[in-house]
Amino acid sequence: MRWALVKVALAVTAMVVAAFAVPLGLVVKELARDRAYGSAERQAATIGPVLAITTDRTQLERAVASAETGPGGRIGVHVPAGGKSGTPVEIGSRRAAPADVAAVVKLGRASISPVPGGSSLLQPTAVASGIAVVEVFVPDAALTNGVTTSWVVLAGVGLALIIGSVAVADRLGTRMVRPAERLAGAAHDLGKGKLGVRVPEDGPKELRSAASAFNSMADQVVQLLANERELAADLSHRLRTPLTVLRLNTASLGDTPAAEQTRAAVEQLEREVDQIIRTAREQKAQTRQAAAAAGCDAAEVIRERMAFWSALAEDEGRTVRIAGADRPVRIPVARPELAAALDAMLGNVFRHTPEGTAFAVDVHNAEDAVIVLVSDAGPGIADPDAALRRGWSGGGRGHPHPAAAGGGSTGLGLDIVRRLAESTGGDVRIGRSVLGGTEVRVWLALDDRRAHHGVRRGHRLRRTLGSRRRRTARAGSS
């Protein structure tokens, strides 16, 4: 594809350059020719007034000498004889053939006559004795003066255009080919059993769609394999009960050879079942690790969970807002873990705020992190630090809501969220939301490290997000 784009750009640019450069080159040549003959006509015009006044040789020689603007010996004058006994006057350089001069006299208009080394401009002028002809020699060098330089410049410009178009086509081809190569490489790796491989969703729109489809397919493959291995492990466990019964029954068969063979077969069957269970457990662990390494689309998971909770929100008269979940947001977190964390945060909103309380979920995608914000318009949390510790009961919310008054909560919901964020190198913060209630901010790092400059960038991003949310809240209240 890359080479094909280069060839197309090369062919198109070469045709465009040829279409413009060739006519321009011919125009330049014609302009140089017109310039040379125009200069010759001006020189001939300076002799005309002198011929109209006098045909004296001395006066004409002075006029010819003063009319020479370049190298001498280029202007000649043919004056016809005056009267029957007069003789023709020939002044200066004369290169044109007598027949050409006679033809100009007969026709009465200027013409160009080819001569050795160039051409001569023959300009007729009326005098007392008849028609005089002024001859101006134009060398071949004057006809092509500056043409070669102009052609070289045009050729250089055309070559630069061709090289530039090839370079641009190569860069565009690289931009298109690299995502395709990554997609092909990821497909080969997935075929070899590397379940954690995923493709960045960048490049042209079509390739982004293909990458998104590939990532969704890979997620489904991982999920199907996990379900299959879960089923294998479950079936293997189910076989233990009848095997135990068989082993107990073989103990009552006595010491006959048939009984010994039966007991040996049962023991071998138990060993095979144990091996299947161990293999299924190892494969399940590998599948979970691959799913965690591959990550998931946070926007898709948020839309899915919000669709689940929206039915309950509608029943309780709650206003729901989602922002930032309209485009893919890839994070290094397994899909089930993110779904569990979202359910924990959204469940807290429903349990610890009165019915009719509005809440919102926002997703912000930075260069090195993804921030998920869950905010509500409830009374808030009295002790945010205690809410993140295991064992917090939720009674710290500043309202007498019945769901919060109960002591059955273990606080594991926010603890799950905290451990999820810390597994990526991020953190969880609880504060006051622009809606007036609680805001749970989950910082998910994309590079699995929290460098000092990354933390500073996070603070700047938090300030930016805070200002944006305040503006949104003011706009909504107005």
Salt bridges, closest charged atoms under 4 A:
GLU61 OE2 - ARG57 NH1 3.89
GLU90 OE1 - HIS78 ND1 2.55
GLU90 OE1 - ARG94 NE 3.43
GLU135 OE1 - HIS78 NE2 2.97
ASP170 OD1 - ARG2 NE 2.68
ASP202 OD1 - ARG182 NH2 2.73
ASP219 OD1 - ARG198 NH2 2.77
ASP219 OD2 - ARG330 NH2 3.52
GLU230 OE1 - LYS284 NZ 2.89
ASP234 OD2 - ARG238 NE 3.01
GLU260 OE2 - ARG263 NH2 2.57
GLU270 OE2 - ARG247 NE 3.00
ASP274 OD1 - ARG240 NH2 2.45
GLU300 OE2 - ARG335 NH2 3.63
GLU304 OE2 - ARG305 NH1 3.99
GLU304 OE1 - ARG335 NH2 2.62
GLU316 OE1 - ARG318 NE 2.67
ASP326 OD1 - ARG327 NH1 3.33
ASP343 OD1 - ARG305 NE 2.91
ASP362 OD2 - ARG321 NH1 2.90
GLU367 OE1 - ARG457 NH2 3.49
ASP368 OD2 - ARG457 NH1 3.85
ASP376 OD2 - ARG397 NH1 3.69
ASP415 OD2 - ARG390 NH2 2.90
ASP415 OD1 - ARG418 NH2 2.28
ASP415 OD2 - ARG419 NE 3.03
GLU422 OE1 - ARG418 NH1 3.26
ASP427 OD2 - ARG429 NE 3.72
ASP427 OD1 - ARG441 NH2 3.05
ASP427 OD2 - ARG450 NH2 3.47
GLU439 OE2 - ARG469 NE 2.99
ASP447 OD2 - ARG449 NH2 3.59
